[in-house]
Amino acid sequence: WCFSGGRIRSELEPPLEIQGGLEAGGRAVAMEERYEALKELGTGNFGVARLVRDKRTKELVAVKYIERGKKIDENVQREIINHRSLRHPNIIRFKEVCVTPTHLAIVMEYAAGGELFERICTAGRFSEDEARYFFQQLLSGVSYCHSMEICHRDLKLENTLLDGSPTPRVKICDFGYSKSALLHSKPKSTVGTPAYIAPEVLSRKEYDGKVADVWSCGVTLYVMLIGSYPFEDPEDPRNFRKTISRILGVQYSIPDYVRVSSDCRRLLSQIFTADPSKVLLLLILLFFSCLLVTSK
């Protein structure tokens, strides 16, 4: 069954509201009746994502299938609650949740352009103009999340999708680690992807999830410009301990062979600081700094 309203309920309880899965006559529609499966989009710890077509509207949508049972944990609940509350052009649109006999299925907007990560892998690195184009959109989506009191906590190139338009629009996805300041406790756990994690996230103490998101945005900008991760040891990039040590010491550099403007270098230095309190103003000023650089 498909539904889009009401609280997250136990598997033994029927949903309070069944909106997305009702026909005009009021009959509840099963997942396989509503959608036609087309292909697999990817797999992960959560399960599998598939491209499907709405049989009635012919719209292509992405569906994230999560096995029912132990995998339906508090992260999944937060993902649904937080993602459902967001409406922004740079955030993948949450559509509805469907329940099959074996899986929970989260139905979302389909981003035909794939991951921003794949685009960088193909290009090697971006020009500063192209990096700025994508970075501004990323900041716009993140700023909106923060205005809604939601921190993402796993921002990375793989969670930054593109629509299929000739001038691609950024679409932030995967809110499994997100937290709402209005509904949840202050972040404390070490979550996210190592290369993108801020120093304070590694402290095992409470931290500001919004500030940690800004750090992750800075890593994304660096990778777009340089084509590598800022805190990996160039001589031993797969050494996780060295990466963590360099993050804690804020040890990064910009290679001489890459041309990066002084404005962009200053922006990165403002983001990459071991003192989270110094990043607070960036939550307001970061987006406008990019606009100033663009206008020059």
C-alpha positions as CSV (number, residue, x, y, z in Angstrom):
1,W,0.0,0.0,0.0
2,C,1.1,3.6,-0.6
3,F,0.6,6.5,1.8
4,S,2.0,10.0,2.2
5,G,0.6,11.2,5.5
6,G,0.4,10.3,9.2
7,R,3.1,9.3,11.6
8,I,5.4,6.3,11.2
9,R,3.5,3.4,12.7
10,S,4.3,-0.2,13.7
11,E,4.0,-3.0,11.1
12,L,0.9,-4.3,12.9
13,E,-1.0,-1.0,12.6
14,P,-2.7,0.3,9.4
15,P,-1.6,3.7,8.2
16,L,-3.9,6.6,9.4
17,E,-4.0,8.0,6.0
18,I,-3.7,6.3,2.6
19,Q,-3.4,9.1,0.1
20,G,-0.9,8.3,-2.6
21,G,-2.2,4.8,-3.1
22,L,-5.9,5.4,-3.7
23,E,-7.7,5.2,-7.0
24,A,-10.5,7.7,-7.7
25,G,-13.1,5.2,-6.4
26,G,-11.3,4.9,-3.0
27,R,-9.7,1.5,-3.5
28,A,-6.2,1.0,-2.1
29,V,-3.7,0.3,-4.8
30,A,-0.8,-2.2,-4.3
31,M,2.7,-1.2,-5.3
32,E,2.8,-3.5,-8.3
33,E,-0.5,-2.2,-9.6
34,R,0.6,1.4,-9.3
35,Y,4.2,1.2,-10.7
36,E,6.0,-0.6,-13.5
37,A,9.5,-1.6,-12.7
38,L,12.1,-0.6,-15.4
39,K,15.6,-1.1,-14.1
40,E,17.9,-1.1,-11.0
41,L,19.6,2.2,-10.2
42,G,21.9,1.0,-7.5
43,T,22.4,-0.9,-4.3
44,G,23.6,0.0,-0.8
45,N,23.4,-0.9,2.8
46,F,19.8,0.1,2.8
47,G,18.8,-2.2,0.0
48,V,18.2,-1.4,-3.6
49,A,17.0,1.6,-5.7
50,R,14.9,1.1,-8.8
51,L,13.6,3.2,-11.6
52,V,9.8,2.7,-12.1
53,R,7.1,4.3,-14.1
54,D,3.7,5.4,-12.7
55,K,1.2,3.5,-14.8
56,R,-1.3,6.2,-14.6
57,T,0.7,9.4,-15.1
58,K,3.6,7.8,-17.0
59,E,6.0,9.7,-14.8
60,L,9.4,8.2,-14.1
61,V,10.3,8.0,-10.4
62,A,13.0,6.4,-8.2
63,V,12.0,4.0,-5.5
64,K,14.3,3.1,-2.6
65,Y,13.4,-0.4,-1.3
66,I,14.3,-1.2,2.4
67,E,13.6,-4.7,3.8
68,R,11.0,-4.6,6.5
69,G,12.1,-5.6,10.0
70,K,15.3,-4.6,11.7
71,K,16.4,-2.4,8.8
72,I,13.5,0.0,9.5
73,D,15.3,1.8,12.2
74,E,15.3,5.4,13.5
75,N,17.4,6.5,10.6
76,V,14.8,5.4,8.2
77,Q,12.1,7.1,10.3
78,R,14.1,10.3,10.4
79,E,14.7,10.1,6.6
80,I,11.0,9.9,5.9
81,I,9.9,12.6,8.4
82,N,12.7,15.1,7.5
83,H,12.7,14.6,3.7
84,R,8.9,14.7,3.5
85,S,9.0,18.2,5.0
86,L,11.3,19.7,2.4
87,R,10.2,21.4,-0.8
88,H,13.1,23.0,-2.8
89,P,14.3,22.9,-6.4
90,N,17.7,21.7,-5.3
91,I,16.4,18.8,-3.2
92,I,15.1,15.5,-4.6
93,R,11.3,15.7,-4.1
94,F,9.8,13.2,-1.7
95,K,6.6,11.7,-3.1
96,E,5.2,8.9,-0.9
97,V,5.9,5.8,1.1
98,C,4.6,2.4,-0.1
99,V,4.6,-0.8,1.9
100,T,4.9,-4.2,0.2
101,P,4.7,-7.6,2.0
102,T,8.5,-7.6,2.3
103,H,9.7,-4.0,1.9
104,L,9.2,-0.4,2.7
105,A,9.4,1.6,-0.5
106,I,10.3,5.3,-0.5
107,V,9.1,7.0,-3.8
108,M,11.1,10.0,-4.9
109,E,11.8,12.3,-7.9
110,Y,14.0,10.7,-10.5
111,A,17.2,12.5,-11.3
112,A,18.1,11.4,-14.8
113,G,21.5,13.1,-14.8
114,G,23.0,10.7,-12.2
115,E,25.6,11.6,-9.6
116,L,27.7,14.7,-9.6
117,F,30.5,12.3,-8.6
118,E,30.3,10.5,-12.0
119,R,30.5,13.9,-13.8
120,I,33.7,14.8,-12.0
121,C,35.2,11.4,-12.6
122,T,34.6,11.8,-16.3
123,A,35.9,15.4,-16.4
124,G,38.8,14.9,-14.0
125,R,38.1,18.3,-12.4
126,F,35.9,21.3,-13.2
127,S,36.9,24.9,-14.2
128,E,36.2,27.4,-11.4
129,D,33.1,28.7,-13.3
130,E,31.6,25.2,-13.6
131,A,32.4,24.4,-10.0
132,R,30.8,27.6,-8.9
133,Y,27.7,26.8,-10.9
134,F,27.1,23.6,-9.0
135,F,28.4,24.8,-5.7
136,Q,25.9,27.7,-5.6
137,Q,23.0,25.3,-6.2
138,L,24.3,22.9,-3.5
139,L,24.5,25.9,-1.0
140,S,21.0,27.0,-1.9
141,G,19.6,23.5,-1.1
142,V,21.7,23.2,2.1
143,S,20.7,26.7,3.2
144,Y,17.1,25.8,2.8
145,C,17.5,22.6,4.9
146,H,19.1,24.7,7.6
147,S,16.3,27.3,7.5
148,M,13.9,24.3,8.1
149,E,16.1,23.4,11.1
150,I,17.3,20.2,9.4
151,C,21.0,19.2,9.0
152,H,21.9,16.6,6.4
153,R,25.1,15.1,8.0
154,D,26.1,13.1,4.9
155,L,26.6,15.6,2.1
156,K,28.9,14.3,-0.6
157,L,29.2,14.1,-4.3
158,E,27.4,10.7,-4.4
159,N,24.4,12.3,-2.6
160,T,24.4,15.2,-5.0
161,L,22.4,14.2,-8.1
162,L,21.7,16.1,-11.3
163,D,18.5,16.3,-13.3
164,G,18.5,15.5,-17.0
165,S,18.4,19.0,-18.4
166,P,21.1,20.5,-20.7
167,T,22.1,22.9,-17.8
168,P,21.9,20.4,-14.9
169,R,20.2,21.3,-11.7
170,V,21.6,19.9,-8.5
171,K,19.4,17.7,-6.4
172,I,20.4,16.7,-2.9
173,C,19.3,13.3,-1.8
174,D,19.6,10.7,1.0
175,F,18.4,12.1,4.3
176,G,19.1,8.9,6.3
177,Y,21.5,10.6,8.7
178,S,19.6,13.9,8.9
179,K,18.4,15.4,12.1
180,S,15.8,18.0,12.9
181,A,16.5,20.5,15.7
182,L,12.8,20.7,16.3
183,L,12.2,16.9,16.6
184,H,15.5,15.2,17.5
185,S,18.4,15.6,19.9
186,K,21.5,17.5,19.1
187,P,24.0,15.5,16.9
188,K,26.6,13.6,18.8
189,S,27.3,10.4,16.9
190,T,30.1,10.1,14.3
191,V,28.2,9.5,11.0
192,G,28.8,10.4,7.4
193,T,31.5,9.6,4.9
194,P,35.1,9.8,6.2
195,A,36.5,12.1,3.5
196,Y,33.8,14.6,4.1
197,I,33.6,14.6,7.9
198,A,34.3,17.8,9.9
199,P,36.8,17.6,12.9
200,E,34.1,18.2,15.5
201,V,32.1,15.2,14.2
202,L,35.0,13.0,15.3
203,S,35.1,14.4,18.8
204,R,32.3,12.1,20.2
205,K,30.8,15.2,21.7
206,E,27.7,17.2,20.7
207,Y,28.3,19.4,17.6
208,D,26.4,21.7,15.3
209,G,25.2,19.7,12.4
210,K,24.7,22.8,10.3
211,V,28.3,23.8,10.6
212,A,29.4,20.2,9.9
213,D,27.3,20.4,6.7
214,V,29.2,23.5,5.6
215,W,32.5,21.7,6.0
216,S,31.2,18.9,3.8
217,C,30.2,21.5,1.2
218,G,33.8,22.8,1.3
219,V,35.1,19.3,0.6
220,T,32.7,19.0,-2.3
221,L,34.0,22.3,-3.7
222,Y,37.6,21.2,-3.3
223,V,37.0,18.0,-5.2
224,M,35.3,19.8,-8.0
225,L,38.2,22.1,-8.4
226,I,41.2,19.8,-7.7
227,G,39.9,16.3,-8.6
228,S,41.0,14.7,-5.4
229,Y,40.0,14.8,-1.7
230,P,41.6,17.6,0.4
231,F,42.5,15.5,3.5
232,E,43.7,12.3,1.9
233,D,47.5,11.7,2.1
234,P,48.7,12.1,-1.5
235,E,51.3,9.3,-0.8
236,D,48.8,7.0,0.9
237,P,45.2,8.0,0.0
238,R,43.7,4.7,1.2
239,N,45.1,5.1,4.7
240,F,42.0,6.0,6.8
241,R,44.0,6.8,9.9
242,K,46.1,9.4,8.0
243,T,43.0,10.9,6.6
244,I,41.4,11.3,10.0
245,S,44.7,12.8,11.4
246,R,44.8,15.3,8.5
247,I,41.2,16.3,9.1
248,L,41.8,16.9,12.8
249,G,44.8,19.0,12.0
250,V,43.1,20.7,9.0
251,Q,46.0,19.7,6.8
252,Y,45.3,20.4,3.1
253,S,46.9,22.1,0.2
254,I,46.1,23.2,-3.3
255,P,48.5,21.7,-5.9
256,D,50.6,24.2,-7.9
257,Y,49.4,22.7,-11.2
258,V,45.8,23.8,-10.5
259,R,44.8,27.4,-11.0
260,V,42.4,28.5,-8.2
261,S,41.6,32.2,-7.7
262,S,42.5,34.0,-4.5
263,D,38.7,34.4,-3.7
264,C,38.1,30.7,-3.9
265,R,41.2,29.9,-1.8
266,R,40.0,32.3,0.9
267,L,36.6,30.7,0.8
268,L,38.1,27.3,1.4
269,S,40.3,28.5,4.2
270,Q,37.2,30.0,5.9
271,I,35.4,26.7,5.7
272,F,38.2,24.5,6.7
273,T,38.9,25.6,10.3
274,A,39.2,23.4,13.4
275,D,37.2,25.9,15.4
276,P,33.5,25.4,14.5
277,S,32.5,28.7,16.1
278,K,34.4,30.6,13.4
279,V,32.2,29.0,10.8
280,L,28.9,30.2,12.2
281,L,28.8,33.4,10.1
282,L,29.4,31.3,6.9
283,L,25.9,29.9,7.4
284,I,24.7,33.3,6.3
285,L,27.5,34.7,4.3
286,L,28.8,31.7,2.3
287,F,26.1,31.8,-0.4
288,F,26.5,35.6,-0.8
289,S,30.3,35.3,-1.1
290,C,29.8,33.0,-4.1
291,L,27.5,35.5,-5.7
292,L,30.1,38.3,-5.2
293,V,32.7,36.2,-6.9
294,T,30.3,35.5,-9.8
295,S,29.6,39.2,-10.4
296,K,33.3,40.1,-10.8
